[in-house]
């Protein structure tokens, strides 16, 4: 694949590295559920139940990024970039105790990206 669906900012990378050092193997999941569910959440690998309704969108620094199929149907024409900002979200993601939260910045796929990723 020439075009990734997900990326991470330089600001978010050190937060993710700190979490990896503290917790080990991690996953990102974006469910679209309640409690900030459309935001990316980070869990220890094995702490979040994944099933056939979860799609692997790619990896960020070696961490799999999954999205629920229903949510993917809305986001499939966008490129997602994980960023970070100060503040607490209403969720269970591992970065919350650090006083920051991961957020999504998105843009529409280019025609070339869309052709490769959605056909």
Number of C-alpha atoms within 10 A of each C-alpha: 7 8 13 13 22 18 18 19 12 11 12 18 16 11 18 21 13 12 19 17 10 9 13 11 15 21 21 24 25 22 20 18 12 9 11 16 17 17 22 24 24 25 19 16 15 10 10 14 7 13 8 7 12 19 18 14 18 17 17 17 12 11 16 17 23 22 23 20 18 14 18 19 10 10 16 17 20 18 20 21 19 20 19 21 12 11 12 15 18 11 15 14 19 18 20 18 11 12 11 17 25 26 19 18 17 14 12 13 18 12 10 10 19 17 11 11 16 9 6
